[in-house]
Amino acid sequence: MLKPVKEKNTNLIKLGEQIRKTRKQKNFSQESFAYEVGIDRSYMGGVERGERNIAALNLIRIAKTLNVEVGDLFPPIKKLKLESKL
């Protein structure tokens, strides 16, 4: 029996898109970036696709590697929505 596909959280998708955008602006490939951060490349891909609810410590590592503030990784608050299920 197949497990039901878990619906992605739109805020995690937007966060992942912002991380991907910033990574590309800093001229990192996903593979080289994951290596620099110390995160598995497949996990990093999941973050950028909004499939992972990334821990704060990993966000800090990503921000330090990109040389940006953690808050810069988040999309503007008006683009986020409060969902009944987190």
Number of C-alpha atoms within 10 A of each C-alpha: 3 4 5 6 6 7 7 14 16 16 20 21 19 20 22 26 19 18 24 21 14 17 19 14 10 13 12 15 12 17 14 12 21 19 13 14 19 14 15 13 16 12 14 25 17 16 20 21 18 20 19 17 16 16 8 10 9 13 17 17 16 24 20 13 16 22 10 13 13 15 11 12 23 18 16 12 8 6 10 14 10 8 9 5 5 9
